[in-house]
């Protein structure tokens, strides 16, 4: 005896696979990146949160970089540390 139709199990698998592939292809029609762009206020390259609406207070890239620079404090202990090797600072 030969089977002319798919078994019930294969039919279910085929139906699920078609649904999965349809959902996958509809999701893949995006920007082409697996990563989303960070919208953190400290990111100078972030997208405009207001979407370009009039009257939005969006910091410029230079302002964000300046604020980040002020927040990054130097390590004073390491800066004032004196070398223990007498040959360390010589040319």
Buried (B, 14 or more C-beta within 10 A) or exposed (E): EEEEEEEEEEEEEEEEEEEEEEEEEEEEEEEEEEEEEEEEEEEBEBEEEEEEEEEEEEBEEEEBEEBEEEEEEEEEEEEEEEEEEEEEEEE
